[in-house]
Amino acid sequence: MERIKESASSFAEVVKIPVTCYDAKGAVLWECCAGEKLCNHFDAYGEPGSACFNNLLSSAKMAAQLGGPYVFLCRAGLANIAFSLIINRKVAGCLIAGPFLMGELKESIFSNVVSLNRLGFDSYSKAVILLNNLKAFEPKEVSGLATLFESCALGAITPNEDYLKINKHYHEMQKIAENLQRYKKAKKVASYPHDIEARLLQSVRSGDVHDSQEVFRVFFREVSAIESGDLTSTRTKILNLCSVLLRLAAEKTGLSREETERYYSQMDAVGEAENIPELSAQASDFVGQAARAFHRSAYSGSSQIIARAVSYVQESYKDRISLKNIAGSLHTSPSYLSMLFKQEMGVTITDYLNQIRIEKSRELLSESSMSLLDVSVQSGFEDQSYFSKVFKKMNGVTPKEYRKASFGKCAD
């Protein structure tokens, strides 16, 4: 605290603005340039429960929420800068620089000082002298003054990571509030995004890590907006999703005990997230982990024929292949392969081949400027019209709409 006091004293002496340090309950710990502080010459300032006292407590609380300097006007109309002292993630108190004039001295400020302190006629001249001696700054200068005050305080406090986390969380909450406003303007009823969840599960099952995390990003934004940024409610819904993914991975990919423990460890990290950005990052890692498991185990059964068929499709999706081609390479009949593949994989060979091709096309649409014709060819489709039809059926949007949405997300 001594370093903070030294830094505050330097600030007060250089800019000629008094600085006061309060504890977490609003009691004064120490002051710099106390004799030049207008508030100290009147009684209302120090009275617990007074308008001035409550205004200071409210401003200190706002500064703690911002994780940065908070410029406010006191009840008299004078400017102050509050900066919360956050040490080891706990609010230890608050520094307030002020009061000072922002702009010219107005008659209303004098009237407010007289009214708040119930001054008699004989005290008018004293109030006028004190107000005229206040340091004055133009409004455009106050922002720089606040930054300087913050720098002085931060320079004396370690670690500073506490402020970075709070400030990041505050901006994330602002984004959530903006999403809610968009919902209201569009007159939409905010409901659970079942359609996006379905797309996410499909993407994870296909083993597409990149697309799974992109869809999750959209899903998370919708859920956090619906929950108004409430960490507990958002975390509950995200943990439910993780549980579903873990069950799917266990059923379809044959997780080992070691792999299962890794999943539970990652779920613990999701459950212990301390803010919205951390929750999003941890859950995104979990989604990616699940998608990678599906990618590694496109087929986890015991049939060597199906295992080889899956490998053949994954390696040759760009070529002109058919059920007959695949069956011939495996030395089996097309009808037997078709029946066994559907039984083991749950989809036909044609549907599986299209899944692999569409997965590749999404990657090309998101990361390249290829024409739609070139994308369809590079993905293994000979007919652009058929490609667009299959793409829309699987993704709910056309290739063109998907590309536009992907570039929009990149711009964000």
ChimeraX attribute file (.defattr): number of C-alpha atoms within 10 A of each C-alpha:
attribute: neighborCount
match mode: 1-to-1
recipient: residues
	/A:1	11
	/A:2	8
	/A:3	12
	/A:4	18
	/A:5	19
	/A:6	15
	/A:7	18
	/A:8	25
	/A:9	20
	/A:10	15
	/A:11	22
	/A:12	21
	/A:13	13
	/A:14	9
	/A:15	12
	/A:16	18
	/A:17	23
	/A:18	25
	/A:19	29
	/A:20	22
	/A:21	25
	/A:22	22
	/A:23	16
	/A:24	17
	/A:25	11
	/A:26	18
	/A:27	15
	/A:28	15
	/A:29	12
	/A:30	13
	/A:31	20
	/A:32	21
	/A:33	14
	/A:34	16
	/A:35	11
	/A:36	19
	/A:37	20
	/A:38	19
	/A:39	18
	/A:40	12
	/A:41	14
	/A:42	15
	/A:43	13
	/A:44	18
	/A:45	20
	/A:46	15
	/A:47	11
	/A:48	12
	/A:49	12
	/A:50	13
	/A:51	15
	/A:52	19
	/A:53	18
	/A:54	17
	/A:55	17
	/A:56	22
	/A:57	18
	/A:58	11
	/A:59	23
	/A:60	27
	/A:61	19
	/A:62	19
	/A:63	22
	/A:64	23
	/A:65	16
	/A:66	19
	/A:67	21
	/A:68	23
	/A:69	25
	/A:70	23
	/A:71	20
	/A:72	18
	/A:73	18
	/A:74	18
	/A:75	17
	/A:76	19
	/A:77	19
	/A:78	21
	/A:79	21
	/A:80	24
	/A:81	26
	/A:82	28
	/A:83	28
	/A:84	30
	/A:85	29
	/A:86	22
	/A:87	16
	/A:88	12
	/A:89	14
	/A:90	11
	/A:91	15
	/A:92	15
	/A:93	22
	/A:94	27
	/A:95	28
	/A:96	25
	/A:97	26
	/A:98	25
	/A:99	26
	/A:100	24
	/A:101	24
	/A:102	19
	/A:103	16
	/A:104	10
	/A:105	16
	/A:106	10
	/A:107	8
	/A:108	11
	/A:109	16
	/A:110	16
	/A:111	14
	/A:112	15
	/A:113	23
	/A:114	18
	/A:115	12
	/A:116	17
	/A:117	15
	/A:118	13
	/A:119	15
	/A:120	9
	/A:121	9
	/A:122	8
	/A:123	11
	/A:124	14
	/A:125	10
	/A:126	11
	/A:127	19
	/A:128	12
	/A:129	10
	/A:130	14
	/A:131	19
	/A:132	12
	/A:133	13
	/A:134	19
	/A:135	17
	/A:136	20
	/A:137	15
	/A:138	11
	/A:139	12
	/A:140	10
	/A:141	12
	/A:142	19
	/A:143	15
	/A:144	11
	/A:145	18
	/A:146	20
	/A:147	15
	/A:148	15
	/A:149	25
	/A:150	19
	/A:151	16
	/A:152	18
	/A:153	22
	/A:154	19
	/A:155	13
	/A:156	17
	/A:157	15
	/A:158	11
	/A:159	13
	/A:160	15
	/A:161	13
	/A:162	16
	/A:163	21
	/A:164	13
	/A:165	16
	/A:166	19
	/A:167	17
	/A:168	16
	/A:169	20
	/A:170	17
	/A:171	13
	/A:172	16
	/A:173	20
	/A:174	13
	/A:175	15
	/A:176	23
	/A:177	16
	/A:178	13
	/A:179	18
	/A:180	21
	/A:181	13
	/A:182	12
	/A:183	15
	/A:184	12
	/A:185	9
	/A:186	9
	/A:187	9
	/A:188	10
	/A:189	9
	/A:190	14
	/A:191	11
	/A:192	14
	/A:193	14
	/A:194	10
	/A:195	10
	/A:196	16
	/A:197	17
	/A:198	12
	/A:199	19
	/A:200	25
	/A:201	20
	/A:202	17
	/A:203	25
	/A:204	29
	/A:205	23
	/A:206	20
	/A:207	23
	/A:208	22
	/A:209	21
	/A:210	18
	/A:211	21
	/A:212	24
	/A:213	22
	/A:214	16
	/A:215	20
	/A:216	24
	/A:217	17
	/A:218	15
	/A:219	20
	/A:220	23
	/A:221	15
	/A:222	20
	/A:223	21
	/A:224	24
	/A:225	22
	/A:226	21
	/A:227	19
	/A:228	16
	/A:229	21
	/A:230	15
	/A:231	16
	/A:232	14
	/A:233	14
	/A:234	20
	/A:235	25
	/A:236	13
	/A:237	16
	/A:238	21
	/A:239	17
	/A:240	11
	/A:241	17
	/A:242	22
	/A:243	15
	/A:244	13
	/A:245	22
	/A:246	21
	/A:247	11
	/A:248	17
	/A:249	23
	/A:250	16
	/A:251	11
	/A:252	18
	/A:253	19
	/A:254	17
	/A:255	17
	/A:256	10
	/A:257	9
	/A:258	8
	/A:259	13
	/A:260	15
	/A:261	12
	/A:262	14
	/A:263	21
	/A:264	15
	/A:265	13
	/A:266	18
	/A:267	20
	/A:268	13
	/A:269	17
	/A:270	24
	/A:271	17
	/A:272	13
	/A:273	18
	/A:274	15
	/A:275	20
	/A:276	22
	/A:277	16
	/A:278	16
	/A:279	21
	/A:280	21
	/A:281	15
	/A:282	18
	/A:283	26
	/A:284	21
	/A:285	16
	/A:286	24
	/A:287	25
	/A:288	21
	/A:289	22
	/A:290	26
	/A:291	28
	/A:292	21
	/A:293	22
	/A:294	24
	/A:295	17
	/A:296	11
	/A:297	17
	/A:298	19
	/A:299	21
	/A:300	17
	/A:301	14
	/A:302	9
	/A:303	13
	/A:304	11
	/A:305	15
	/A:306	21
	/A:307	17
	/A:308	15
	/A:309	21
	/A:310	20
	/A:311	13
	/A:312	15
	/A:313	21
	/A:314	15
	/A:315	11
	/A:316	14
	/A:317	20
	/A:318	19
	/A:319	14
	/A:320	10
	/A:321	15
	/A:322	14
	/A:323	16
	/A:324	15
	/A:325	12
	/A:326	21
	/A:327	18
	/A:328	12
	/A:329	11
	/A:330	17
	/A:331	11
	/A:332	13
	/A:333	13
	/A:334	17
	/A:335	12
	/A:336	10
	/A:337	22
	/A:338	18
	/A:339	12
	/A:340	17
	/A:341	21
	/A:342	15
	/A:343	11
	/A:344	16
	/A:345	17
	/A:346	11
	/A:347	13
	/A:348	18
	/A:349	22
	/A:350	13
	/A:351	13
	/A:352	19
	/A:353	21
	/A:354	21
	/A:355	19
	/A:356	20
	/A:357	24
	/A:358	25
	/A:359	20
	/A:360	19
	/A:361	24
	/A:362	22
	/A:363	16
	/A:364	20
	/A:365	21
	/A:366	19
	/A:367	12
	/A:368	11
	/A:369	11
	/A:370	13
	/A:371	12
	/A:372	18
	/A:373	16
	/A:374	16
	/A:375	23
	/A:376	27
	/A:377	18
	/A:378	18
	/A:379	23
	/A:380	23
	/A:381	24
	/A:382	16
	/A:383	11
	/A:384	15
	/A:385	12
	/A:386	11
	/A:387	25
	/A:388	19
	/A:389	13
	/A:390	20
	/A:391	23
	/A:392	16
	/A:393	11
	/A:394	16
	/A:395	15
	/A:396	13
	/A:397	15
	/A:398	17
	/A:399	24
	/A:400	14
	/A:401	11
	/A:402	18
	/A:403	21
	/A:404	14
	/A:405	14
	/A:406	16
	/A:407	13
	/A:408	10
	/A:409	13
	/A:410	9
	/A:411	7
	/A:412	5
